[in-house]
Amino acid sequence: MTTDPALPDLGTDEIRLELHGLVAVVTIDRPRKLNSVTQEMSDALVVAMTWANDHDDVRAVILTGAGDRAFCAGSDIRTLDKYATPWQFRNREDYCDALRRLRKPLIAAVNGYAFGGGLETAMTCDIRIASETASFAAPEIKLGWIGGGGMSTFLAHSIGASNAAVMLMTGDPIDAARALTWGLVSEIVPPERLLPRARELAAVIASRPPIAAETAKANLRAAYNLPQEEAIRYERDLQTVTFATADADEGRAAFAEKRPATFHRR
């Protein structure tokens, strides 16, 4: 681990932020409560993601949970009654919002339960890798409400409308094998391989030109939301922007000279 004095004070020890070379690792560290998130922890995730956005040497981020039982069980339900009105609850600062604002590639290393807001958290990430022991659920319906951090749109895009309906309308969990079959995760690995595999993938992404990697993320998000012809035009515009960077010049030069490229976010 790199000890970096620029790491921010998160205000809680239940969210941990580490820097490993060009990869930041954010750990939800409340295993005794299945890594359920309090408002203090949500605030810390906002700080961590803002720091990662602003820190040029961070080129990829891994998000995981502490322990071997849970990635994240969502918001701590016992803290929700503190909101005086439903409107105040609706306008709270939400950790999924902070994750969506992250420009850097974001990998979820799902090590156990990803339930409720934890499922939304995982789906907000660009890439999801799961332990063989992971499971996924949208259980809010069992308590009388539905998810509010992008649950329906992320599920529909990831696993299709019918499979999304099964999860949203029953609230029952699916295991890692089914999540892989449905396309909710990219791969499943033994528990002991989860973080090493996430770090391997993050290191590969971090070795790519950072402007191009962040632009690829922005372009993929646009592809979900734009009609096809508009999405293609937008992609062509973004390609032109990246083609004009010094990193693109370096990539072409390194290819011609048969040497490794060195990219500087320029």
N, C-alpha and C positions, 0 to 999 in steps of 0.2 A: 504493500500500500504506500502511496505517496503521501507524505505529510505536507499539506499545503496550508500556509498561514492565511490564505485567502478564503478558506472554507468558511461559510457563514455560520453564525450562531443560530441554531434552529429552535432554541427555546425549550426543547424537550429531548430526553434521551430515548423516546419511543419512535423517533424517526432518525435513522443514521445515514450519513452521507460520507462516502469515501471516494477518493480519486485514485484510480489505478492507471497510470499513464494517461492516455487520452480518453479513458472510459470512466464515467462516474457511476457508482453503484449506490442506489438508494434502497434502504431496507426498512420496511415497516416492522418495528420491533416491539410488539406487544403480544407475544405468543400465548401468555396465560389467558388472554381474552380473544384468542383466534385472530389476532392482529386487526381487530375492529378499530375503527378510526374515531377518535374524539375530535372536537373542534380545534383543540390545541395541536393535535397531530395534523389535521387538515391545514392549519395555518403554517406548520412546519414544511409540509409538502409544497405549499405555494412558494415559500422562501427557497427551498431546494431547487425547484424547477426554474424559478426566476434566475437564481445564481447560475444554473447550467446554461440557460439561454445566453446570459451575459458573459460567460467565461469562454473565450475563444479556443482555449486548449481542450475543452470538452467537445468531443466529436461524436460520442454515442453515450447513451444512458441505459443502465439496467435497473429495473424495478423488481424487487422480490420481497418475500416475507421471511421473518425469523422463525426458527423452529421447523418441525417436520409435519405439522398438522394443517397449517393454513397459510395461504398467500395473503388473503384479506377477506374478512367476513363482512365487509361493508361498514357503514356507520354504526357506532355503538348505540343501539336502540334506546338504552337507558338515558342517554343524553339528549334525546330529541324533544322531550317534554319541556326543556328549558326555553324553547321558542314560544314567545307570548302569543303569536298568531300564526296561522298557516302562511300568511304573506311574508312574515319575517323569516320563516323556514325557507320559503321559496327564494328569497333574496340573499341567503347566506353565501359566504365565500366557500365554494365547493372544490375539493381536491381534484375532481375530474376536470373541472374547468382549467385548473393550472396545468394538468397533463396535456390537455388539448392545445394549450398555448405554447408548448415546448416545440421549438423548431428542429431540435436535434433528433436523430433517429432514436427511438425508444423501444427497448426489448423487455417484455414481461417474462420473468422466470417464475412460473406458477408452481409452487411447491406443495400445494394442498388445496384446502377449500378456497374457491373463488366464488363467493356468494354475494348476491345483492350488489351493493356498491363495489365490492371486490371484483365481481364479474365486469361491471362497467369500467373499473380501473384497468383490468387486464385488456379489455377490448379497446380502450383508448390508446393502448400501446400499438406501435406499428407492426411488431412481430411478437408472437406468443409461442413460447416453448414451455412444455408442461412435464412435470414429473409423472411417472406411471401412477403415482398415488393421488394425483390432482383430481378434483371434481368441480363442476360448474353448475350454478343454479341462479335463477331469478325468483327468489322466494317471497318477494314483497306481497304478491297476491294473497298469500296465506295470512298476512297481517292486515289486509284491507286496503292496500294501496299498490301502486306500481312504481317502477324505477323512474328516476328523473335525471340521470346523468348520461343519457344517450342509449339506454338499454335497448329500446325497440329498434332504433335505426341501426345500431351496430350489429345486433343479432340478425336483423333482416338482411343486411349486406353480407354478413359473414356466413350464415348457414341457410339462408333462404326463408321465405315467408312461412312455410308450413312448419319447419323445424323450430323457427322462432316462436311461432304460436304455441307449440307444445311446451316450450320452456316458460313462456310468459304466462300461459293460462293454467298450467298445473303448478308451477313453482318447484317442481321436482328436479333433483340433480341428475346430471349425466356424468359418466366417468371419462377419464382421459382418452380411452380408446374410441368412444363414440365422438368425443370432441374432435379427435383427429379425423375420423371418417367424415364428419359434417363440415370440416374446414374451419373450426373454431380456433385450432392451434396448428402450427406448422410442423411440429414434431414432438414426440414424447421420448423421454430418456429415463434411465434409472435415477432414483433420487440423488445418488452420489455424483451423478454426471450433470445435474441440472445447471449449477452455477458455472462449472468449467465450460460446459457447452455454450452457455450464454456469453461468457467472456470470450470464447473463441470467435463466435459470430460478431460480437461487438468490436473485437480487435480488427476483424476483416473490414467491417464498415468504417471504423475509425481510420483505416489506412487509405481509404478512398478520398478524393478531393472533397473537402467539407462543404464548399458551396454547392457542388453538384449533388451531394448526398442530401443536404437540406432542401434543395430545389426538387429533387425526386420525391421527397416526402410531401412537399406542398403540391406537387403535380398530382400525386396519387390521391390526395384528399380532394382536389378539384375534380378528378375523374369520377368520383362518387356523386358529385353534385351537379355537373354540367351535362347538357345534351351532348351527344357524341361529337358532332361537328365542331361545337364550341370547345369541347375538351381537346380535340386535336389541334385547333388553332392556338389554344392556350399553351399546349405542350410545345408547339413549334416556337412560340414566343420565348418560353422558358429555355428551350434549347439554344436559342440565339443568345440569350443572356449568359448562359454558362459557357458557350463557345467563345465568348469574348473575354473570358477571365485569363489571368496569368497562369492559373492552375491548368487550364486547358492547353495553353501554350506548352507548359512543362510536360503535360501528358503526351502530347504529340512528339515533342523533342525526345523524351525518354524512349518512346516507342521506336523512333527512327534510329536512335543511338544504342538501342538494345541494352538499356540500363534501368534500374529501379527509379521511379519518379519520386520527387519530394514536393509535397504540396503545402502551401502556406496560407490558404484562405484569402487569395487575392485574385 
